[in-house]
């Protein structure tokens, strides 16, 4: 954990928080902190702070925070569309999305998505929350991505997606990762974009109908390289490329 994520349920009083789970064990046994030491914390969906460790016991840690600061925001806002992967892969996608600052994650049905994946317990918000929080702690962020599950491909792109365009940009950059193009993100990206929607397909790739529909709605194909990637690696590669383009002079 690079950032200890706190929630209002941990709060004891205005400045104090009680931890009695893996976070306490991490502070005690991994960080080896003792009373008087400092630790970086963040309030879920809120600010961050440097907290003071007040007491450390087996199974319980008390910390205090009296000076909070907001995380700096740097654009563009990223909305990730991902064909729903198998459950073990979905865990990694959830962690990566939170870790890399995705604003919203839309898990969609595609032709090569197994129907059984929609029966996974991870579809339920309470079951996926721990993986999102793990990602926040790793990436030193606090804002939870909004996660939505959509079981109709065409309806999502034609009807649902416009309603999730929550950013300030009326014309976001729409991207779809594809092995059938040589266009790179370098050719498509402008640092002036304030919102990016990036789509990553299933293990077997998009079928022609899916690519054609997305392109008709303004999605521009771009390559992630010459390799055939697993979904979780494709997500990381796409988000990393967007970040690198954002930093381009």
N, C-alpha and C positions, 0 to 999 in steps of 0.2 A: 504494500500500500504506500503510494507516494503522497496521498492525502487521506486523512481520516475523515470519512463522510459522517456527519452528524444529522440527526433528525430531531424534530420537535418532541418526539417520544423519549428522547434521551435527556431532555432538559430537566434539571432539578429546580433551578431558579433562574433569575435573569441572566446570570453569568456562568452557571455551573452545569455540567453535563456528566451523567453517569453512564459508563460503558460496561457491559457485562456479557460480552460475546467475543467473537473472533477479533474484533478491533481491540478489545482490552488485552487479549493474549498477544496480539501483534505488538502493542506498545510495551508490554512487560517482557516478552520472551524474544522478540525479534529485534526491536529497536533498543531494548535494554534501558528504557527510560526509568528514572527515579523521580521522586518529588522534587520540584524545582526546575526540572528540565522543560524544554519547549518542544512542541510538536505542531506541524501544520495541519489544520483542519478546515473543512468546508461544510457549510450548512446546505443540505439537499435543496436544490433549486434556489440557492441564495448565495451570500457572500462567503469569503474565506477569512481566516485569521491565523495568527500564531498563538496557540493556546499554551497554558502552563499546566503541567502535571501537578496535581495537589496530593493525591494518594494513590498507591499501587498495592493491590492485594491480589492473591490468586483468584482469578475470575472476575475482578472488578477494578476499574480505574475511574477516578474522578479528575476532570480537567475543568479549567476556567478560561473563559474568553471575554474580554471586555473591550476589544477594539477590532471591529470588522472592516473589511475593505472589499469593494466590488472587483470581480474579475474583469480585466480588460476584454472588450469584444473586438474581434477582428473578422471582417467578412471574407468571402461571401457566406451567407447562410446556405447550408447544404441539406437537401432533402434526398434521402437514399431510397430508391425503389429496388427491391431484391426479390427475385423469385423464391418462394418459400423453400428453404433447404431442409435436409434431414435434421432431426432434433439435435444431434451432437454438433453439427455444423452451425445450427441456429444459435447455440450458446455462444460460439465464437463470434458470430456476426453481431450479436447483441453487445458483447463486450467491446468489440472493435468500434461499433457505432458510437457508443458512449465515450470511449477513450479518445476518439478522434473528432468529437464535437459535432456530430450529426444532429441537426435540429429535429428531423422526423424520419422515421424508418417505416416504409410501407412494404409489407410482406404480401406478395401477390401470387395468385395461381397462374401457372404457365403450362403449356402443353406437356412439357417434360417434368412436371412436378407431380410426385406421387400423391394420390388422394389421401393416403393414410397420414401424411404429414400434418393435415389440418385437424387430426385427432390428438396431436401431441399436447401434453399438459402445458408446454411452453406457450401455447396460444393464449393461456389465461394470464392476465396482467400480473397477478400476485406471484406467479411462478417464474416469470422472466425478470422481475425486479432485481433479484440478487445479482444477476449477470450484468445488468445495466449499472448497478452501483459499483460492482467490481471494476467495470470499465472506467467509471468516473474517478475512482480512487487511483487507478493506474495513470490516467491522463491528467490528473490534477485539475479536474473540472467538477462542476456541481450541477449543471443543468441536465435533467433527464431528457433524453430524446422522447418525442411523442411516437408511440408505436401503434400502428394500425394494421389489421389483417383484412385482406380483400380476397374474396373467393371467385370473383368474375373478372377476367382479364380485360375484355373490351370496356365493360362498364367502369372499371377503375380508371382507365386512361381517358375515356371520353366524358365521364360524368363526375367521378370522385376526385381525380387529381386536381382539377381547377379549384375545388373547394378547399384544398390543402395548400394552395399558394398563399401562404400567410405573410410572405415578405413584402417589402416595399416596392420591389421591382415588378412592373406589369409584364415584362418580357424576360423571364429568367432564361439562363442558358440551360438547354435540355440536352443531355448526353446519354448515349447508350453504348456500353462496352460491347465490342464485336470483334471477332477474329477475321471477319470478311472485309475489313477495310485497312488501308495503310495510313489513313488520316490520324495524326497524333493530336493530343490535346494542345500541343504547342501551336497547331494550325488553327484551333477553334477558340482558344481562351483569350479573353481580354480582362486584365485586372480590374476594369471598371465594373464588371458584373457584380451585383450585390446578392444574387441568388443563383444557385446551381441545383438542378435536379439530375441525378445520375442514376442510371438503371443498370443493374447487374443481373445476368440471366442464371438459369439453373446449370447443374453440372453438364448436361448434354447440350447446352447452348439454346439460344432462341430458335424457333422455327421461322421460315420465311414470312408467314402471315404476321407473326408478332413484330418482327423487325419492320415490315412494311407499314403496319399500323402506327408504330411509334414514330417512324420517319414522317408519316403523313401529318403527325401532330407536332412536328418541329424538333424531334429528337435527332441529334447528329451522332452518327457512329464514330467511335474513336477506338484506337487499339491500345491494349495494355502491354503489348510486346508480342514477341513471336511464340511465347510459351502457351501451353494449355494449362490454365490455373484452376485450382479448386475454388469454390465459391468464397470461402473466407479469405483466401489470398487475393482473389480478384477484388473484393471489397477493399482490402487494405491498399492494394495497388492503385485503385481508382481514387480513393481519398487522398493518398500520398501525392499522386500526380496533381490533383486539384490544389493541394496545399503548396506544392512547388510552383505552380503557375501563379498562385496568389502572391507569392513572394518575388515574382519576377519584376525587375525594374520597369 
